Amino acid sequence: MKSLIEMVKIQSSQIENLPNENKTLKSVVETNNLILKQIQTTLSNLPSDFPNLPLISSQSTSDKNTTQQ
C-alpha cells in the first residue's frame, strides 16, 4: 500500500512538471528552427557550385516545422 502511495506521488509530481518541460522543449525547437533558417539563408546566398541540384525552398521547410508543432 505504501509503495502504491509513493508511486502516485511520483506520478503526480511528474504530471505537474509536464507544462514546464513542454515550454522548455518548445523553446529548444524554436531556437533550432531559427538556427536552421539562418543556415538556409547563408547557404542560399552562396554561389552555386552545383547548378543542377534541386533547391530546397523555405516554404517546404516551414511546412514541416508547422506540422511537427
C-alpha positions as a Markdown table, in Angstrom:
| # | Residue | x | y | z |
|---|---|---|---|---|
| 1 | Met | 0.0 | 0.0 | 0.0 |
| 2 | Lys | 2.8 | 2.4 | 0.9 |
| 3 | Ser | 4.6 | 1.7 | -2.4 |
| 4 | Leu | 1.3 | 2.5 | -4.3 |
| 5 | Ile | 1.0 | 5.8 | -2.5 |
| 6 | Glu | 4.6 | 6.6 | -3.3 |
| 7 | Met | 4.1 | 5.7 | -6.9 |
| 8 | Val | 1.0 | 8.0 | -7.1 |
| 9 | Lys | 3.1 | 10.9 | -5.5 |
| 10 | Ile | 5.9 | 10.4 | -8.0 |
| 11 | Gln | 3.5 | 10.3 | -11.0 |
| 12 | Ser | 1.7 | 13.4 | -9.6 |
| 13 | Ser | 5.0 | 15.2 | -9.4 |
| 14 | Gln | 5.9 | 14.2 | -13.0 |
| 15 | Ile | 2.5 | 15.4 | -14.2 |
| 16 | Glu | 3.0 | 18.8 | -12.5 |
| 17 | Asn | 6.3 | 19.2 | -14.3 |
| 18 | Leu | 5.0 | 18.4 | -17.8 |
| 19 | Pro | 4.0 | 22.0 | -18.6 |
| 20 | Asn | 7.5 | 23.3 | -17.8 |
| 21 | Glu | 9.1 | 20.5 | -19.8 |
| 22 | Asn | 6.8 | 21.3 | -22.7 |
| 23 | Lys | 7.8 | 25.0 | -22.5 |
| 24 | Thr | 11.4 | 24.1 | -22.5 |
| 25 | Leu | 11.1 | 21.8 | -25.4 |
| 26 | Lys | 9.2 | 24.3 | -27.4 |
| 27 | Ser | 11.9 | 26.9 | -26.7 |
| 28 | Val | 14.6 | 24.5 | -27.9 |
| 29 | Val | 12.6 | 23.7 | -31.1 |
| 30 | Glu | 12.1 | 27.4 | -31.8 |
| 31 | Thr | 15.8 | 28.2 | -31.3 |
| 32 | Asn | 16.8 | 25.3 | -33.5 |
| 33 | Asn | 14.4 | 26.5 | -36.2 |
| 34 | Leu | 15.9 | 29.9 | -36.1 |
| 35 | Ile | 19.4 | 28.5 | -36.4 |
| 36 | Leu | 18.2 | 26.3 | -39.4 |
| 37 | Lys | 16.7 | 29.4 | -41.1 |
| 38 | Gln | 20.0 | 31.3 | -40.6 |
| 39 | Ile | 21.9 | 28.4 | -42.1 |
| 40 | Gln | 19.4 | 28.2 | -45.0 |
| 41 | Thr | 19.7 | 31.9 | -45.7 |
| 42 | Thr | 23.5 | 31.7 | -45.6 |
| 43 | Leu | 23.5 | 28.7 | -48.0 |
| 44 | Ser | 21.1 | 30.3 | -50.4 |
| 45 | Asn | 23.4 | 33.4 | -50.6 |
| 46 | Leu | 26.4 | 31.3 | -51.6 |
| 47 | Pro | 27.3 | 30.9 | -55.2 |
| 48 | Ser | 26.1 | 27.6 | -56.6 |
| 49 | Asp | 28.8 | 25.2 | -57.4 |
| 50 | Phe | 26.2 | 22.6 | -58.3 |
| 51 | Pro | 23.6 | 24.3 | -60.5 |
| 52 | Asn | 21.8 | 21.0 | -61.4 |
| 53 | Leu | 20.9 | 20.2 | -57.8 |
| 54 | Pro | 17.3 | 20.9 | -56.8 |
| 55 | Leu | 16.9 | 23.8 | -54.4 |
| 56 | Ile | 15.1 | 23.3 | -51.1 |
| 57 | Ser | 12.5 | 26.0 | -50.7 |
| 58 | Ser | 12.0 | 27.7 | -47.4 |
| 59 | Gln | 8.3 | 27.1 | -47.7 |
| 60 | Ser | 8.6 | 23.3 | -47.6 |
| 61 | Thr | 10.9 | 23.6 | -44.6 |
| 62 | Ser | 8.4 | 25.8 | -42.7 |
| 63 | Asp | 5.6 | 23.4 | -43.6 |
| 64 | Lys | 7.4 | 20.5 | -42.0 |
| 65 | Asn | 8.1 | 22.6 | -38.9 |
| 66 | Thr | 4.5 | 23.6 | -38.6 |
| 67 | Thr | 3.2 | 20.1 | -38.7 |
| 68 | Gln | 5.7 | 19.0 | -36.0 |
| 69 | Gln | 4.5 | 21.6 | -33.5 |
